[in-house]
């Protein structure tokens, strides 16, 4: 007799508390301060949910959860240099890109 078991534990965002509060430690894109919950799934069906202990930072780009004290500070944007810096940044991963590039060398999206 064989018993086949498929299950897992994952974290899901309940509510965004502050948007764009820091930078992701993995991909350097913007990260939000969120309230989250842990979910136990059996055969891809949520069975049990319980709240997380503390608020975490969550990156929408790479789906990473990490503590707020590990986050990089958000970038400071001067109002005089904002149009120039936005033209040289990828809109998806928010990294600096050379002006002659048509595609982002980091995430591959069109600029």
N, C-alpha and C positions, 0 to 999 in steps of 0.2 A: 504494500500500500504506500502510495506516494502522497505527500502533502505539499502543495505548491502555494507559497506565500509571497505576496507582493505588498509592500508597505513602505512608508517613509515618514520622515518628520521634516517639516519645512516652516519657514517664517513668512508671514503675510502682513502687509501694511494695513492697519485699521484706519489711521487718520494721520494726515500730514499736519504737523504742528507749526513748523516754520519752513518755508520753501527757500532753497538756495542759501542755506546757512553756512555751508562749508564746501570743501572739495573732496572728491573720492580719493582714497588712498591707492586704489587700483588703476583707474583710468583717468584721473584728474578732471573729471567733469563735475558739474554741480551736484551737490548732495543735499537732501532734505532731512530735517529732524522729524522723526515719525514715532508714532505709537504703534506697536506691533503685537501680534499674537503668534503663538506656536500652534501648528496644526498637525495632528497625527492622521495619516491617511492609510486606509487598507483597501487595496485594489482600486486606487485612485479616487476613493470616496472619502471625504472628511468625516472622521469618526469622533474625534475629541479635539476641543480647542481650549487653550488657556492663555491668559494675557502674559506678555513679557514683563520682566522685573523693572526695567528702566527704559527710558527713551533711547533710541539708536538713530544713527545717521543711515540713510538709504540712498543708494545711487540708482537712478532709473536706467542709466545706460548699461551697466554691467550687473545690475540686480544684487549688489553686495550690501550687506548689513554690517556696520562697524560702530564701535563706541565713539561718542562725540569728542572725547579727548584726543583721539588719533587723527581727527580731521584736519586738513590744511585750511587755513583761513580763506575766505572768499576773496577774489581779486578786487583791488581798488581801481575803479574806473574814473578817470578825470573827464569832466564834461567837454574839455577842449580837444582831447585826443580820442574820444569815443568813436566817431565815424571812421577814423583811420584804423583803430584796433579791431573794430568789428569786421572790416573788410578783409583783415588778415587772419581771422579766426574761423575755424570750422564751426558751423552752427550745430553740429551733432555732438562732437566730442569736446568742443570748446578749447582746442589747442591751437597754438600759433602755426600758421601755414605760410609758406613763401608765396609772394604775389603771382608768380608765373605758373603755379600749380593749378590744374583744373579739378583734381581730385585730392582729397585729404590723404597724406601718406600714413596716417595713424589708423583711421577707421575705414577708409576707402570710399567715403560718400562724396558725391559731387558738390563742388563749392559754388 
